[in-house]
Amino acid sequence: MALADALAARGAIELSAEGGAVTETGGAFLAGLGIRPAAGARLLCRPCLDWSERRPHLAGRLGAALCSHCFAEGWVRRRAGGRTLEITPIGWAGLERSFGVAAEAVRLA
C-alpha cells in the first residue's frame, strides 16, 4: 500500500476505483530502476483491495514486476509457512532510496 501511495504521489501511476495506469513519467522512472512489466493479456496496473489492511495495493503486471524486483534485490522474503512477506533491513533502505517509502511511515500507518 505504501508503495502504491508513493508511486501515485510522485505521479508515476494514476489509480481510481475503475483501474490504474502508468504515466509516461512513471514508465521512465520504473525503467530507470530496471522495472519493466512483462507483456501479456493481464492488465498492466490496477488497484486491488488488500484483505488485511483494507487499502489498495498494486496488482496486474506492474504489481508482479514490482514484487519480482523486490525479491531480486533482497528487499523482501517470505515468512515460513505462508504467503506473508517480510521487508528486510536492506529492503527498507532500498524502498526509501528508490521510492521514498520510509519504514516509520509504514509502521505507523
CNS distance restraints for C-alpha pairs under 8 A (distance, minus, plus):
assign (resid   1 and name CA) (resid   5 and name CA) 6.13 0.50 0.50
assign (resid   1 and name CA) (resid  55 and name CA) 6.61 0.50 0.50
assign (resid   1 and name CA) (resid  56 and name CA) 5.97 0.50 0.50
assign (resid   1 and name CA) (resid  57 and name CA) 4.58 0.50 0.50
assign (resid   1 and name CA) (resid  58 and name CA) 7.47 0.50 0.50
assign (resid   2 and name CA) (resid   6 and name CA) 6.01 0.50 0.50
assign (resid   2 and name CA) (resid 101 and name CA) 6.57 0.50 0.50
assign (resid   2 and name CA) (resid 106 and name CA) 6.50 0.50 0.50
assign (resid   3 and name CA) (resid   7 and name CA) 6.14 0.50 0.50
assign (resid   3 and name CA) (resid  57 and name CA) 7.75 0.50 0.50
assign (resid   3 and name CA) (resid  99 and name CA) 7.16 0.50 0.50
assign (resid   3 and name CA) (resid 101 and name CA) 6.67 0.50 0.50
assign (resid   4 and name CA) (resid   8 and name CA) 6.10 0.50 0.50
assign (resid   4 and name CA) (resid  56 and name CA) 7.75 0.50 0.50
assign (resid   4 and name CA) (resid  57 and name CA) 5.86 0.50 0.50
assign (resid   4 and name CA) (resid  58 and name CA) 6.05 0.50 0.50
assign (resid   5 and name CA) (resid   9 and name CA) 6.04 0.50 0.50
assign (resid   6 and name CA) (resid  10 and name CA) 6.31 0.50 0.50
assign (resid   6 and name CA) (resid  99 and name CA) 6.40 0.50 0.50
assign (resid   6 and name CA) (resid 100 and name CA) 6.68 0.50 0.50
assign (resid   6 and name CA) (resid 101 and name CA) 6.58 0.50 0.50
assign (resid   7 and name CA) (resid  11 and name CA) 6.31 0.50 0.50
assign (resid   7 and name CA) (resid  12 and name CA) 5.12 0.50 0.50
assign (resid   7 and name CA) (resid  13 and name CA) 5.80 0.50 0.50
assign (resid   7 and name CA) (resid  26 and name CA) 7.79 0.50 0.50
assign (resid   7 and name CA) (resid  99 and name CA) 7.16 0.50 0.50
assign (resid   8 and name CA) (resid  12 and name CA) 5.74 0.50 0.50
assign (resid   8 and name CA) (resid  13 and name CA) 4.94 0.50 0.50
assign (resid   8 and name CA) (resid  14 and name CA) 5.87 0.50 0.50
assign (resid   8 and name CA) (resid  15 and name CA) 7.27 0.50 0.50
assign (resid  11 and name CA) (resid  23 and name CA) 7.02 0.50 0.50
assign (resid  11 and name CA) (resid  25 and name CA) 7.29 0.50 0.50
assign (resid  11 and name CA) (resid  26 and name CA) 6.63 0.50 0.50
assign (resid  12 and name CA) (resid  22 and name CA) 5.96 0.50 0.50
assign (resid  12 and name CA) (resid  23 and name CA) 5.36 0.50 0.50
assign (resid  12 and name CA) (resid  24 and name CA) 7.56 0.50 0.50
assign (resid  12 and name CA) (resid  25 and name CA) 5.88 0.50 0.50
assign (resid  12 and name CA) (resid  26 and name CA) 3.43 0.50 0.50
assign (resid  12 and name CA) (resid  27 and name CA) 7.01 0.50 0.50
assign (resid  12 and name CA) (resid  29 and name CA) 7.30 0.50 0.50
assign (resid  13 and name CA) (resid  20 and name CA) 7.00 0.50 0.50
assign (resid  13 and name CA) (resid  21 and name CA) 5.56 0.50 0.50
assign (resid  13 and name CA) (resid  22 and name CA) 4.38 0.50 0.50
assign (resid  13 and name CA) (resid  23 and name CA) 5.46 0.50 0.50
assign (resid  13 and name CA) (resid  26 and name CA) 6.12 0.50 0.50
assign (resid  14 and name CA) (resid  20 and name CA) 5.49 0.50 0.50
assign (resid  14 and name CA) (resid  21 and name CA) 5.26 0.50 0.50
assign (resid  14 and name CA) (resid  22 and name CA) 6.44 0.50 0.50
assign (resid  14 and name CA) (resid  23 and name CA) 7.06 0.50 0.50
assign (resid  15 and name CA) (resid  19 and name CA) 6.00 0.50 0.50
assign (resid  15 and name CA) (resid  20 and name CA) 4.31 0.50 0.50
assign (resid  15 and name CA) (resid  21 and name CA) 6.62 0.50 0.50
assign (resid  15 and name CA) (resid  46 and name CA) 6.99 0.50 0.50
assign (resid  15 and name CA) (resid  47 and name CA) 6.57 0.50 0.50
assign (resid  16 and name CA) (resid  20 and name CA) 6.11 0.50 0.50
assign (resid  16 and name CA) (resid  47 and name CA) 7.47 0.50 0.50
assign (resid  17 and name CA) (resid  47 and name CA) 7.39 0.50 0.50
assign (resid  19 and name CA) (resid  45 and name CA) 7.13 0.50 0.50
assign (resid  19 and name CA) (resid  46 and name CA) 4.71 0.50 0.50
assign (resid  19 and name CA) (resid  47 and name CA) 6.21 0.50 0.50
assign (resid  20 and name CA) (resid  45 and name CA) 5.03 0.50 0.50
assign (resid  20 and name CA) (resid  46 and name CA) 4.38 0.50 0.50
assign (resid  20 and name CA) (resid  47 and name CA) 6.43 0.50 0.50
assign (resid  21 and name CA) (resid  44 and name CA) 7.36 0.50 0.50
assign (resid  21 and name CA) (resid  45 and name CA) 5.60 0.50 0.50
assign (resid  21 and name CA) (resid  46 and name CA) 7.20 0.50 0.50
assign (resid  22 and name CA) (resid  26 and name CA) 5.70 0.50 0.50
assign (resid  22 and name CA) (resid  27 and name CA) 6.16 0.50 0.50
assign (resid  22 and name CA) (resid  45 and name CA) 6.95 0.50 0.50
assign (resid  23 and name CA) (resid  27 and name CA) 6.10 0.50 0.50
assign (resid  24 and name CA) (resid  28 and name CA) 6.49 0.50 0.50
assign (resid  25 and name CA) (resid  29 and name CA) 6.15 0.50 0.50
assign (resid  26 and name CA) (resid  30 and name CA) 6.02 0.50 0.50
assign (resid  27 and name CA) (resid  31 and name CA) 6.03 0.50 0.50
assign (resid  28 and name CA) (resid  32 and name CA) 6.10 0.50 0.50
assign (resid  29 and name CA) (resid  33 and name CA) 6.69 0.50 0.50
assign (resid  30 and name CA) (resid  34 and name CA) 6.44 0.50 0.50
assign (resid  30 and name CA) (resid  35 and name CA) 5.11 0.50 0.50
assign (resid  30 and name CA) (resid  36 and name CA) 6.92 0.50 0.50
assign (resid  31 and name CA) (resid  35 and name CA) 5.12 0.50 0.50
assign (resid  31 and name CA) (resid  36 and name CA) 5.83 0.50 0.50
assign (resid  33 and name CA) (resid  98 and name CA) 7.78 0.50 0.50
assign (resid  35 and name CA) (resid  65 and name CA) 6.31 0.50 0.50
assign (resid  35 and name CA) (resid  66 and name CA) 6.76 0.50 0.50
assign (resid  35 and name CA) (resid  69 and name CA) 6.73 0.50 0.50
assign (resid  36 and name CA) (resid  62 and name CA) 7.82 0.50 0.50
assign (resid  36 and name CA) (resid  65 and name CA) 6.64 0.50 0.50
assign (resid  37 and name CA) (resid  44 and name CA) 7.41 0.50 0.50
assign (resid  37 and name CA) (resid  61 and name CA) 5.41 0.50 0.50
assign (resid  37 and name CA) (resid  62 and name CA) 5.30 0.50 0.50
assign (resid  37 and name CA) (resid  64 and name CA) 7.48 0.50 0.50
assign (resid  37 and name CA) (resid  65 and name CA) 5.13 0.50 0.50
assign (resid  38 and name CA) (resid  61 and name CA) 6.42 0.50 0.50
assign (resid  38 and name CA) (resid  65 and name CA) 7.38 0.50 0.50
assign (resid  39 and name CA) (resid  61 and name CA) 7.85 0.50 0.50
assign (resid  42 and name CA) (resid  60 and name CA) 6.22 0.50 0.50
assign (resid  42 and name CA) (resid  61 and name CA) 6.42 0.50 0.50
assign (resid  43 and name CA) (resid  60 and name CA) 5.14 0.50 0.50
assign (resid  43 and name CA) (resid  61 and name CA) 6.24 0.50 0.50
assign (resid  44 and name CA) (resid  60 and name CA) 5.15 0.50 0.50
assign (resid  44 and name CA) (resid  61 and name CA) 4.65 0.50 0.50
assign (resid  44 and name CA) (resid  62 and name CA) 5.58 0.50 0.50
assign (resid  45 and name CA) (resid  58 and name CA) 6.73 0.50 0.50
assign (resid  45 and name CA) (resid  59 and name CA) 6.00 0.50 0.50
assign (resid  45 and name CA) (resid  60 and name CA) 4.98 0.50 0.50
assign (resid  45 and name CA) (resid  61 and name CA) 6.31 0.50 0.50
assign (resid  45 and name CA) (resid  62 and name CA) 5.48 0.50 0.50
assign (resid  45 and name CA) (resid  63 and name CA) 7.02 0.50 0.50
assign (resid  46 and name CA) (resid  58 and name CA) 5.98 0.50 0.50
assign (resid  46 and name CA) (resid  59 and name CA) 5.32 0.50 0.50
assign (resid  46 and name CA) (resid  60 and name CA) 5.96 0.50 0.50
assign (resid  47 and name CA) (resid  56 and name CA) 5.40 0.50 0.50
assign (resid  47 and name CA) (resid  57 and name CA) 5.65 0.50 0.50
assign (resid  47 and name CA) (resid  58 and name CA) 5.02 0.50 0.50
assign (resid  47 and name CA) (resid  59 and name CA) 5.84 0.50 0.50
assign (resid  48 and name CA) (resid  56 and name CA) 4.99 0.50 0.50
assign (resid  48 and name CA) (resid  57 and name CA) 5.39 0.50 0.50
assign (resid  48 and name CA) (resid  58 and name CA) 6.05 0.50 0.50
assign (resid  48 and name CA) (resid  59 and name CA) 5.81 0.50 0.50
assign (resid  49 and name CA) (resid  54 and name CA) 5.91 0.50 0.50
assign (resid  49 and name CA) (resid  55 and name CA) 5.38 0.50 0.50
assign (resid  49 and name CA) (resid  56 and name CA) 4.21 0.50 0.50
assign (resid  49 and name CA) (resid  57 and name CA) 6.33 0.50 0.50
assign (resid  50 and name CA) (resid  54 and name CA) 5.19 0.50 0.50
assign (resid  50 and name CA) (resid  55 and name CA) 5.51 0.50 0.50
assign (resid  50 and name CA) (resid  56 and name CA) 5.64 0.50 0.50
assign (resid  50 and name CA) (resid  57 and name CA) 6.31 0.50 0.50
assign (resid  51 and name CA) (resid  55 and name CA) 7.92 0.50 0.50
assign (resid  58 and name CA) (resid  62 and name CA) 7.15 0.50 0.50
assign (resid  58 and name CA) (resid  63 and name CA) 4.84 0.50 0.50
assign (resid  59 and name CA) (resid  63 and name CA) 4.44 0.50 0.50
assign (resid  59 and name CA) (resid  64 and name CA) 6.84 0.50 0.50
assign (resid  60 and name CA) (resid  64 and name CA) 6.34 0.50 0.50
assign (resid  61 and name CA) (resid  65 and name CA) 6.07 0.50 0.50
assign (resid  62 and name CA) (resid  66 and name CA) 6.10 0.50 0.50
assign (resid  63 and name CA) (resid  67 and name CA) 6.13 0.50 0.50
assign (resid  64 and name CA) (resid  68 and name CA) 6.13 0.50 0.50
assign (resid  65 and name CA) (resid  69 and name CA) 6.08 0.50 0.50
assign (resid  66 and name CA) (resid  70 and name CA) 6.19 0.50 0.50
assign (resid  67 and name CA) (resid  71 and name CA) 6.31 0.50 0.50
assign (resid  68 and name CA) (resid  72 and name CA) 6.05 0.50 0.50
assign (resid  69 and name CA) (resid  73 and name CA) 6.09 0.50 0.50
assign (resid  70 and name CA) (resid  74 and name CA) 6.21 0.50 0.50
assign (resid  70 and name CA) (resid  75 and name CA) 4.96 0.50 0.50
assign (resid  70 and name CA) (resid  76 and name CA) 5.80 0.50 0.50
assign (resid  70 and name CA) (resid  91 and name CA) 7.50 0.50 0.50
assign (resid  71 and name CA) (resid  75 and name CA) 5.91 0.50 0.50
assign (resid  71 and name CA) (resid  76 and name CA) 5.40 0.50 0.50
assign (resid  71 and name CA) (resid  77 and name CA) 6.64 0.50 0.50
assign (resid  73 and name CA) (resid  91 and name CA) 7.75 0.50 0.50
assign (resid  74 and name CA) (resid  88 and name CA) 7.24 0.50 0.50
assign (resid  74 and name CA) (resid  90 and name CA) 7.00 0.50 0.50
assign (resid  74 and name CA) (resid  91 and name CA) 6.57 0.50 0.50
assign (resid  75 and name CA) (resid  87 and name CA) 5.81 0.50 0.50
assign (resid  75 and name CA) (resid  88 and name CA) 5.34 0.50 0.50
assign (resid  75 and name CA) (resid  89 and name CA) 7.49 0.50 0.50
assign (resid  75 and name CA) (resid  90 and name CA) 5.72 0.50 0.50
assign (resid  75 and name CA) (resid  91 and name CA) 3.40 0.50 0.50
assign (resid  75 and name CA) (resid  92 and name CA) 7.07 0.50 0.50
assign (resid  75 and name CA) (resid  94 and name CA) 6.96 0.50 0.50
assign (resid  75 and name CA) (resid  95 and name CA) 7.87 0.50 0.50
assign (resid  76 and name CA) (resid  85 and name CA) 6.28 0.50 0.50
assign (resid  76 and name CA) (resid  86 and name CA) 5.46 0.50 0.50
assign (resid  76 and name CA) (resid  87 and name CA) 4.46 0.50 0.50
assign (resid  76 and name CA) (resid  88 and name CA) 5.53 0.50 0.50
assign (resid  76 and name CA) (resid  91 and name CA) 6.20 0.50 0.50
assign (resid  77 and name CA) (resid  85 and name CA) 5.56 0.50 0.50
assign (resid  77 and name CA) (resid  86 and name CA) 5.40 0.50 0.50
assign (resid  77 and name CA) (resid  87 and name CA) 6.64 0.50 0.50
assign (resid  77 and name CA) (resid  88 and name CA) 7.15 0.50 0.50
assign (resid  78 and name CA) (resid  82 and name CA) 7.36 0.50 0.50
assign (resid  78 and name CA) (resid  83 and name CA) 6.51 0.50 0.50
assign (resid  78 and name CA) (resid  84 and name CA) 5.90 0.50 0.50
assign (resid  78 and name CA) (resid  85 and name CA) 4.53 0.50 0.50
assign (resid  78 and name CA) (resid  86 and name CA) 6.11 0.50 0.50
assign (resid  79 and name CA) (resid  83 and name CA) 7.05 0.50 0.50
assign (resid  79 and name CA) (resid  84 and name CA) 5.67 0.50 0.50
assign (resid  79 and name CA) (resid  85 and name CA) 5.80 0.50 0.50
assign (resid  79 and name CA) (resid  86 and name CA) 6.38 0.50 0.50
assign (resid  87 and name CA) (resid  91 and name CA) 5.55 0.50 0.50
assign (resid  87 and name CA) (resid  92 and name CA) 6.51 0.50 0.50
assign (resid  88 and name CA) (resid  92 and name CA) 6.38 0.50 0.50
assign (resid  89 and name CA) (resid  93 and name CA) 6.62 0.50 0.50
assign (resid  90 and name CA) (resid  94 and name CA) 6.17 0.50 0.50
assign (resid  91 and name CA) (resid  95 and name CA) 5.91 0.50 0.50
assign (resid  92 and name CA) (resid  96 and name CA) 6.18 0.50 0.50
assign (resid  92 and name CA) (resid 101 and name CA) 7.87 0.50 0.50
assign (resid  92 and name CA) (resid 102 and name CA) 7.15 0.50 0.50
assign (resid  92 and name CA) (resid 103 and name CA) 6.12 0.50 0.50
assign (resid  93 and name CA) (resid  97 and name CA) 6.04 0.50 0.50
assign (resid  94 and name CA) (resid  98 and name CA) 5.79 0.50 0.50
assign (resid  94 and name CA) (resid  99 and name CA) 7.91 0.50 0.50
assign (resid  95 and name CA) (resid  99 and name CA) 5.37 0.50 0.50
assign (resid  95 and name CA) (resid 100 and name CA) 6.45 0.50 0.50
assign (resid  95 and name CA) (resid 101 and name CA) 5.43 0.50 0.50
assign (resid  95 and name CA) (resid 102 and name CA) 7.31 0.50 0.50
assign (resid  96 and name CA) (resid 100 and name CA) 4.24 0.50 0.50
assign (resid  96 and name CA) (resid 101 and name CA) 4.41 0.50 0.50
assign (resid  96 and name CA) (resid 102 and name CA) 5.20 0.50 0.50
assign (resid  96 and name CA) (resid 103 and name CA) 7.67 0.50 0.50
assign (resid  97 and name CA) (resid 101 and name CA) 7.78 0.50 0.50
assign (resid 101 and name CA) (resid 105 and name CA) 7.41 0.50 0.50
assign (resid 101 and name CA) (resid 106 and name CA) 7.56 0.50 0.50
assign (resid 102 and name CA) (resid 106 and name CA) 6.58 0.50 0.50
assign (resid 103 and name CA) (resid 107 and name CA) 6.10 0.50 0.50
assign (resid 104 and name CA) (resid 108 and name CA) 6.10 0.50 0.50
assign (resid 105 and name CA) (resid 109 and name CA) 6.09 0.50 0.50
